[in-house]
Amino acid sequence: DQVEDPTVRRALYRALLASAARSDGDAADAAGGTMKIVRAENAGFCMGVSLALQKLDTALDEAAAVEGPQGRIRAVGPIIHNPQVLAHYEAKGVLCVRDAAELRPGDRVIIRAHGIPRQVEERVRAGGALVVDATCPKVKKAQLAIARATRQGATLLLFGEADHPEVRGLVSYAHGPAYVFGSPEELAGLRLDPGRAHVLASQTTQDRKTFSGLEAALRARFPGLTVLSTICDATRERQEEARSIASSVDVMVIVGGRQSGNTRRLADVAALSGIETFHVESADELDAKRFTQKTRAGLTAGASTPKSLIDAAENWLASL
């Protein structure tokens, strides 16, 4: 607790985690092979998801006091990427729309945690809806940073998944040309004008280490490159913890929606450690036959995964 440097604290934590996992694993082996579970401390709802669902719950309470069509609640796309959470709110009458034309004046409209394209939000507001902006504060900060940095027409280079809703929203805030790429190879294939100013940014859930490599490569081509720090610290911490746990176990379980970018990234990080990794939406998808030769299991979850699903996965592993 007396170590102030956050980098040193993280290094100490990783070392203690690995040591504890090895000691506990040895004890489990001596006890007869009972599965030892190393559960990530930072797993499940992040701040942005928690805030978004709090806003949705408040909107539901307010709508319950209104009779008739004025009490409708709609979301422009899924508020978060978790099927169980979406089913829970759909049962309460929260339905998703794909187009602003499906909305009525007076609807309470939730802007999803990932954000939506600027032009779509403008149409929603112009249609007379009561807008509840549940955009993650980190995503909103990235949107506004991109708008400021490209105000004079600079080209945006965005590291992310082109078909992800957050990325579509981020790109909409660019005032100049915009390119989305998902790998160093895709970036190398872009035909960029050396005479233009360029701005590098990232989807908030991307890997910081990869992003740093992309930044170095681009600075060699464009010395005047502007780089925006848009990767969420919570994402980085979760990925570092997953990487640390994966180094001390022989199988990893990642719980979260398959549409969730940050959950897929956790699975990628774990798999890169060279161990078998299972990305599941619930414990029901796990197969005991795949764990017969395993003695230590790591467990983490995406930022939109409810605690109940993580607990269920831990209980399943503990039953082996």
Secondary structure, DSSP 8 states (H G I E B T S, - for coil): -----HHHHHHHHHHHHHHHHHHHHHHHHHTT---EEEE-SS-S--HHHHHHHHHHHHHHHHHHTS-GGGG-EEEES-SSS-HHHHHHHHTTTEEEESSGGG--TT-EEEE-TT---HHHHHHHHHTT-EEEE---HHHHHHHHHHHHHTTT--EEEEES-TTSHHHHHHHHT-SS-EEEESSHHHHHT----TTS-EEEEE-TTS-HHHHHHHHHHHHHH-TT-EE---S-HHHHHHHHHHHHHHTT-SEEEEES-TT-HHHHHHHHHHHTTTSEEEEESSGGG--GGGGTT-SEEEEEE-TT--HHHHHHHHHHHHT-
